[in-house]
Amino acid sequence: MLFTSLKPMLPVWGEAPFDDGAFLFEPKWDGARMLLHKREGKLEAYTRSGMAVAAQFPELREAAGLIRANSAILDCEAICMRDGRPVFDDIMYRLRLGRSDKIAQAQRTKPAAWVVFDVLMSGDAQHLNEPLADRKRRLDELLLPGPVLIKTMYVENQGKPLFALTERQRMEGIVAKRKTSLYMPDTRSPDWLKIKHPQTIDTVILGYRNDPFALIVGLHFRTVKNKPVATVEDGLLPEHRERLLDEIAGQPIRQEDGRYWVEPKLCCRIEYKDRTDAHQLRFTRFIAFVLDKKTDDCVWAY
């Protein structure tokens, strides 16, 4: 199992926070999921897709000494903190680097840390078939304190208060995990639930589709303008379609594969709960047209 690219266990979507004594509740960290493999002084980090990336993170040289066992596999979230909160785009930037000089510079400007929340192996023993509550106790004994390797906090029963706290701290949300859950690699299990705070963002209307009616919206990024990021259907009513057609009357429209592309001159506000590594927004809902906003101001905030 050591130094093979295992895929981590994943949560399913949860609708709303809840309190339940059968669950542990953790903050959801906005970073990159990684499994850390250690044997003696050697440590490797594997992403969800199986890429070995320890060479891109010199910070990990310190991490091996913070793990008491000679051998271990830890489930973590790699994060870069900025202004007191983890910033997803910073850790994605670190993952794209290959040149040693760029890596060294990013270590200073966007330092990474690893938040540990599970253990799959320690010493010669595998822990996949142990309940989560037992694995959490093993972590308490396994990790030494240090700035690079941090054991995540969790609470029992009180999911709603933790959800409210993560909202105040502008974090993604929480993960609810059944105390008796076993660790099942490469499995999306209903024993783990991710519950996220919805985010709002103003986007550029790039086009629309009919049957059912939906808006194609985009954002400006550092290297590209008007990049499509979502097709939004929820929250739209017939009057929204009529309003859009009134606003774009007389504009040139290009039709392609059932989609109608328009001049990017209108903005709308949407809500989303998730986004991919390529900044595609998921679980979206239309909120309102923002007709007094300049489309140049619809920028992804790094």
Secondary structure by P-SEA (a helix, b strand, c coil): ccccbbbbbbbccccbbbbbccccccccccbbbbbbbbcccbbbbbcccccccccccccccccccccccccbbbbbbbbbbccccccaaaaaaaaacccaaaaaaaaaabbbbbbbcccccccccccccccaaaaaaaaaacccccccbbbbbbccccaaaaaaaaaaacccbbbbbccccccccccccccbbbbbcbbbbbbbbccccccccccbbbbbcccccccccccccccccaaaaaaaaaaacccbbbbccccccccccbbbbbbbccccccccccbbbbcccccccccccccccc
